Amino acid sequence: MTLLAALAAALACWVLLAPPPLARLRGPTVRHAGGPVRWLGRRAVPAAGVVGATAVGGLVGGASGLVIGAATALPVLTAVVVWRRHRRRADADRSAREVADACQLLVGLLRVGHVPSSALRIAARDAPVLAEAAAMIGIGSEAAPVLRRAGTAPGRSGLAELAAAWEVADRTGASLTATLDALADRLVARRAVEQVVSAELSAPRATGRLLAVLPVAGLLLGYSFGGDPLAFLTGSLPGRVSLLVGVALGCAGVIWTEHLADQGGD
């Protein structure tokens, strides 16, 4: 039983600490904000909580406490993972909206006669995503490299396209207005598609979470029949194994469903 609890805790740590499959395929070029130490530290804290809760449960309640500690900590860890994914999606969506609005603002300023450098400085007052590029223009530097670097952040890929258009206009003297107009329309259309996809994927995410909590309804149903499911699950070896494996598989199912939904939205 101790071995099973340790394996479940190790599985939770691996799920949380391992980089996404796409990141592993991309190899060492992938970088995480704040460096690898900070990235691992953020992910190690919840995993350490699972290990700690399992260990404390084992010290307090023996084999039953060990299983109860792991079975309690794993859903908490899963909730943390799901919340982090939701926050990343919300941040990326907000960034995409800000980039689209910034491009539309730039187009409007160019149409009324502002030169690109002046339009960028004016637009940066209402569009913080352009502030760093506008600062570079202000000191006589180029905006394209800054925009391209900012375009690597989640939800800001439109800035990389803006950088390419800006660079071409600088080198050839071509008009930037028509290019940015097309870019702004494309970003708005892309956001509309992403919103539709996100709405469609909300149903699979909700289904996965619902299936994860159905065993709780099963416990309540067992009590309604006059049984004592928790006594079986915590007081016997088959019950402890069932509880630990069931909770671990349920949590893994939720995380996997979230992962598949995220891949479908990319």
N, C-alpha and C positions, 0 to 999 in steps of 0.2 A: 504493500500500500504506500509506504514511504517512497518507493521507487516510482510508482505511478504518479504521485503528486509532484515529485521532482521532475519527471518527464513532462508533465503538463505545464509546469512553470517554465521549463526550458523551451518548450514549444512557443509559449507566449512571448518569451524574450526574443526568440528567433523571428517571429512574425513582426514584432515591433522594431527590431534593430536592423533586419535585413533590408537593403535598398530595394526599390521596386524592380520588377523584371526588366523593364525598359531601360532603367538606369544601369543595370548590370550588363545589358547588351551594348549600351553605348560606351562602356568602358571608363577609363580614367579621365575622360574629358568632362564628365559631369562634376559640377561643384555645388556644394550646398552652402547657403548663406551662413556666415559665421565660422566656416571652416569645419573640418571633419570632427574635431574634438567637441565643439559646441553641438554639432548635429547628433553625435552619439550620446552626448550628455542629456539632451532633451528626450531622447528615446529611451535611455537607460533608466531614468527616474521612475516612470510607470512600471517598467519591467521589474525593477528592484522592489517596488511596492508589492507586486504579486509574490515574489520570493519571500519577502518579509512577512506578509500576511500568512503564507503557508507555513513558514517556520514558527511564527508565534502561535498559530493554531495548533501545530504539533506539540509545542511545549506545554500549552495550556490544557488541551483536550486529548492528547495522544493521537491515535489513528483517526478517530472521528473528527477531532479538532483540525488535524492536518487537511483532511478532505474538505471540511467546511470552510477553512481559510482559503484554500485554492478555489473552491467553487464560488466563493464570494468575491474574491479578488479578480478572477478572470472576467466576469461581466463588467466590473468597474473599468478594467483595462480596455475592454472592447468599447465601452462608451467613450473613453478618452480618445481612442483611435478614430472612431466615427465622428466625434466632435471636431477633431483636428482636420479631418478630410473635409468636413462641411465648411470649416472656417477658411481653408485654402481655396475651396471652390468659390466661396463668397468674395474673398479678396481678389481672386483672378477675374471674376465677373465685374467687380467694381473697377478694377484697373482697365479692363477692356472698354467699359463705358466711358471712362475718363479719356482714354486715347481717342475713341471715336468722336467725342465732343470736342477735344482739342483740335483734331483735324478739320472738323467742320468750322470751328472758329477761325482757324488759319485760312481756310478757303474764303470765308467771308471777308476777312481783312485784305487778302490779296485782290479780291474782286473790286474793292472800293479804292484800290490804287496804292496800297502799301507795298514797299519792296519786301522781299522775304525776310531779311534780317529785322526790319522794323516790325513786321507782322508777328515774327516769333517773339520778340520782346514784349509786345502788347498782349499777345495771347497768353504768355506765361503768367500774367497777372491773375488770370481767371482759370488757368490750367496748370496746376502744380507739376504735372508730368513733363512739362516743357521748361521748367524753371532752370534746370542745370544746363540745358542746351542754350537757353537765352543768356545765362551767365557767361558761357564760353564765347558767344557772339559779342557780348559786352566788352570782353578783354581782347578782342581781335583774333580769337581762335576759331576753329571750325566746329559747326554744330553736328555734322553727320556722325563722327565717331562717338560722340556722347549719346546721340539718339540710338545708334546701333547697339551700344553697350546696355542702355536702358531697355532695349527691346528684348533682351534675354530673360527678363523677369516674367513670371507667369501672368498671362493676360495682357501683356504689353508688346506682343509681336508686331502690332501695327506700327510701333515706333521704329522698328527695323526697316519696314517698308518705307516709312517717311524718310528715314536716313538715306535709303537708296535713291529716292526721288530727289532729295535735297542735293546729294552728291552729284547726280547727273546734271541738275540745273546749274550747279556751281561750275562744273567743268565745261559744259557746252554752251551755257547761256540760254538754254531753252526755258520756255515759260513753265513755271511751277504750278500755275493755277489749275490747268486742265488735269494734270497728273494728280494733284491733291484732291481735286473734285471727285475723280474716279476712285481714289483711295478711300475717301470719306464715305462714299456710297457703298463701297465693298465692305468696309468695317461695320457699317450700320446693318447691312444685309447679313453679315457673318454673325453679329450679335443676335439678330432675330432668329437665325437658325439654331444657334446655341441655346437660346431660351426655349425654343420648341423641343429640342433634344433633352434639355434638362427636365422639362415638364413631363416628357414621356418616360424618362428614367426614374422619376420619383416613385412610380408605381412598383417597379422591381425592388427598389430600396425599401419601401414600406413593407412589401411582402416579406423580404428577408428578415426585417426586424420583428414582424408579427410572428413568423414561424419560430423565432428565437424565444419568444415569451409564451408560446403555447404550452410548453411543459409546466409552467406555473399554473395554468388552468387545469392541467391534468392532476396536479397535486391537490388543488381545491376540489376537483371532482372526486378524488379518492377519499378525502375527508367527508364529503357529502354522503358517501356510501358507508360511512362508519369505520373506515380504515385509518391507518396512521402511516402514511407514506414516508414522512420524514424519519420516523423511528426505524423503518426498514432501510432507508437510504444512508442513515448515519450509524446504525447499530449493527450492521452485518457486512461481511466482506463483499458479497455480491452487490449489495445496495451501494456501498461506497464506490466500488468500481463503476457501477452504472451512473451514479451521480457525477463522478469526476469525468468520465468519458463523455457523458451526455452534455455537461456544461462546456467542456472543451470543444466538442464538435459544434455545438450551437454557436459559440463565440466565433469559431473559425468560419462557420457558414456566413455569419453577418459580415465579417471582414472580407471574405471572398466575394460576397455579393456586392459590397461597396467597391471593391477593386474592379470587378467586371463592369459595373455601371460607370465608373470613372473612365475605363478604357473605351467604353462605347461612346462616351461624350467627347473623346479626343479627336 
